[in-house]
Amino acid sequence: MAAIIETQDLTKTFGDTTAVDHVTLSIAAGELFGLLGPNGSGKTTMNKLLTGQIRPDAGTVRVMGLDVPADPVRVRAGIGIIPEQETPPSFLTAEEYLHFVGRVRGITAIDEQAEKWFDILEFRDKRQVLCKDLSRGTRQKLMVAQAFLHEPPLAFIDEPLINLDPIMQRTVKDFLSEYVAGGGTVFFSTHILGIAEEICTSFAILHNGVVLHHGTIDELVTGDRHLEGFFLERVRGHAHA
């Protein structure tokens, strides 16, 4: 299957720190891909590079066939993004925010799409509440809704389940699996290995900006290994190299 995300020697530094260090990845369309790493490993920086929020210092990055640094607005217009921090505008209600996103993205059936997400994520009772007054979990639901409101072919997700209760985590995990089964692609950044092993089809391990491994979950299962043990082995080995 054709690659929907491709990087070659992608590099980003901040002062003396190399957050992303010559990363080369090729991710096929239709994958639920997990970028795994400890806190501070470079996952959020990778997300921002892939979505054109920051520019690389070196290397290339293409998303959906587009050169991301050359055309970041067009890239973001075609994808969904759930950032690490849930930050909907404090002065809008949940419903107003989804309508705002819908207008920006040129959705014709905004009411229907918004209603669908209020039902899926079970927060219809919060639709008229200002975003500043929503709980963290409800803000997280709102950010999930805005990312998929326009039914994008590709979504970038940074720790989307961390503020959700177990019931809603199950709902979102089931949705992501169905979304990929229907032809979508997810780039999912997390340090929660159990979730990644449960829903991801492929993964890479990132540590100190370096990709230590890129493979499929099936390869681990076939080898009778679990992701946690494999992850710890690779990360600890790299830390002491």
C-alpha positions in Angstrom: 0.0 0.0 0.0 1.3 3.5 -0.8 2.9 5.6 1.9 0.8 8.4 3.3 3.5 9.7 5.6 7.2 9.7 4.5 10.2 11.2 6.2 13.9 11.1 5.3 16.6 12.1 7.8 14.1 14.4 9.5 15.9 16.5 12.1 14.9 19.3 14.5 17.1 20.9 17.2 16.3 23.4 19.9 19.5 25.0 21.1 21.9 22.2 22.1 19.1 19.6 22.2 18.3 17.4 19.2 14.6 16.6 19.6 14.3 14.6 16.3 17.5 13.1 15.0 17.6 12.0 11.4 14.3 10.1 11.5 13.4 8.1 8.4 9.9 6.6 8.4 7.4 5.3 5.8 3.8 4.7 7.0 1.3 3.1 4.7 -2.3 4.4 4.2 -4.7 2.4 6.3 -2.4 1.9 9.3 -3.1 2.7 12.9 0.5 3.7 13.6 1.8 4.3 17.1 4.8 6.5 17.8 5.9 5.3 21.2 8.4 6.8 23.6 9.1 8.0 27.1 8.2 11.6 28.1 10.7 13.9 26.3 11.6 11.5 23.6 10.5 13.8 20.8 7.0 12.5 20.0 5.3 15.9 20.2 8.0 17.5 18.1 7.5 14.8 15.5 3.8 15.5 15.4 4.4 19.2 14.9 6.9 18.5 12.1 4.5 16.2 10.3 1.6 18.6 10.5 3.6 21.7 9.5 3.4 23.5 12.8 7.2 23.8 13.0 9.8 23.6 10.2 12.6 20.9 10.2 16.3 22.0 10.3 17.2 19.2 7.9 15.6 16.3 6.0 12.3 15.9 4.2 8.8 15.2 5.2 5.8 14.4 2.9 2.2 13.8 4.0 -0.5 12.7 1.6 2.0 13.4 -1.2 2.5 17.0 -0.1 5.8 18.6 0.9 4.9 19.7 4.4 7.4 22.6 4.9 6.5 24.0 1.5 2.7 23.8 1.9 1.8 23.4 5.6 -1.6 25.1 5.3 -2.8 22.7 2.6 -1.6 19.8 4.6 -3.5 20.9 7.7 -6.6 21.5 5.6 -6.7 17.8 4.7 -6.0 16.2 8.0 -7.3 16.0 11.6 -5.2 17.0 14.6 -5.7 16.3 18.3 -2.9 18.2 20.1 -1.3 17.0 23.4 -3.1 19.8 25.3 -6.8 20.3 24.9 -7.2 24.0 24.2 -10.5 25.0 22.6 -11.3 28.7 22.8 -12.4 29.6 26.3 -15.0 32.2 25.1 -17.0 29.7 22.9 -19.5 27.1 23.9 -18.8 23.5 22.8 -21.4 23.8 20.1 -20.1 27.1 18.9 -16.6 25.7 18.7 -17.7 22.8 16.5 -19.6 25.2 14.3 -16.6 27.4 14.0 -14.4 24.5 13.0 -17.1 23.4 10.5 -17.2 26.8 8.9 -13.4 27.0 8.7 -13.3 23.6 7.0 -16.1 24.3 4.7 -18.5 21.6 6.0 -22.0 22.0 4.6 -23.8 19.8 7.1 -22.3 21.3 10.2 -25.4 20.7 12.4 -25.6 17.0 11.5 -21.9 16.4 12.0 -21.8 18.2 15.4 -24.9 16.3 16.6 -23.3 13.0 15.6 -20.3 13.7 17.7 -22.3 15.0 20.7 -24.0 11.5 20.6 -20.9 9.4 19.9 -18.9 11.0 22.8 -21.9 11.4 25.0 -21.6 15.1 25.9 -24.8 16.6 24.4 -25.6 18.0 27.9 -22.4 20.2 27.7 -23.1 21.7 24.2 -24.0 25.1 25.6 -21.3 25.2 28.3 -18.4 27.6 27.7 -15.2 25.7 26.9 -13.4 27.3 29.9 -16.0 25.7 32.2 -15.7 22.2 30.7 -13.9 19.5 32.6 -10.6 18.2 31.1 -12.3 15.1 30.0 -15.0 16.9 28.2 -12.5 19.2 26.5 -10.7 16.1 25.4 -14.0 14.8 23.8 -14.4 18.2 22.1 -10.9 18.0 20.6 -11.6 14.5 19.3 -14.8 15.7 17.7 -13.2 18.7 16.0 -10.4 16.5 14.6 -12.9 14.1 12.8 -15.7 16.6 12.1 -14.7 16.8 8.4 -14.0 13.1 8.0 -10.3 13.4 7.1 -8.4 10.6 5.5 -5.5 11.0 8.0 -5.5 12.1 11.7 -2.6 13.0 14.0 -3.3 12.3 17.6 -1.1 13.1 20.6 -2.1 11.3 23.8 -5.9 11.6 23.2 -7.1 9.2 25.9 -5.2 10.5 28.9 -8.1 12.5 30.4 -10.9 10.1 29.5 -12.6 7.7 31.8 -12.3 3.9 31.0 -15.8 3.8 29.3 -15.0 6.8 27.0 -11.5 5.4 26.3 -13.2 2.2 25.0 -15.6 4.3 22.8 -12.7 6.3 21.3 -10.5 3.2 20.8 -13.4 1.4 19.0 -14.0 4.5 16.8 -10.3 4.6 15.8 -10.3 1.0 14.9 -13.4 1.4 12.8 -12.0 4.5 11.2 -8.9 2.7 10.1 -11.0 -0.4 9.0 -13.0 2.1 6.8 -9.9 3.3 5.0 -8.6 6.1 7.3 -5.1 6.4 8.7 -4.1 7.4 12.3 -0.7 8.6 13.5 -1.0 8.0 17.3 1.7 9.3 19.7 1.6 7.8 23.2 3.7 6.5 26.1 0.8 4.2 27.3 2.0 0.9 25.8 -1.1 -1.1 26.7 -3.3 1.1 24.5 -0.8 0.9 21.7 -0.6 -2.9 21.8 -4.3 -3.1 21.8 -5.2 -1.0 18.9 -2.2 -0.2 16.7 -1.3 -2.2 13.6 2.3 -0.8 13.4 4.6 1.2 15.6 8.0 2.9 16.0 9.9 3.4 19.2 11.4 6.9 19.6 14.0 7.7 22.3 16.0 10.9 22.5 14.9 11.7 19.0 16.1 8.5 17.5 14.0 5.7 16.0 15.1 2.5 17.7 12.6 0.2 15.9 9.9 0.3 13.3 7.6 -2.8 12.8 4.2 -4.3 13.2 2.3 -5.5 16.3 1.8 -8.8 14.5 5.5 -9.4 14.4 5.6 -9.2 18.2 2.6 -11.5 18.6 4.2 -14.0 16.2 7.4 -13.9 18.2 5.4 -14.4 21.4 6.5 -11.1 22.8 4.6 -8.2 24.5 5.1 -4.6 23.6 6.1 -3.5 27.1 9.0 -5.9 27.4 10.2 -5.2 23.9 9.9 -1.4 24.4 11.8 -1.5 27.7 14.6 -3.6 26.3 15.1 -1.3 23.4 14.9 2.0 25.3 17.1 0.8 28.2 19.7 -0.6 25.8 19.8 2.7 23.9 20.1 4.7 27.2 23.1 2.7 28.2 24.8 2.4 24.8 
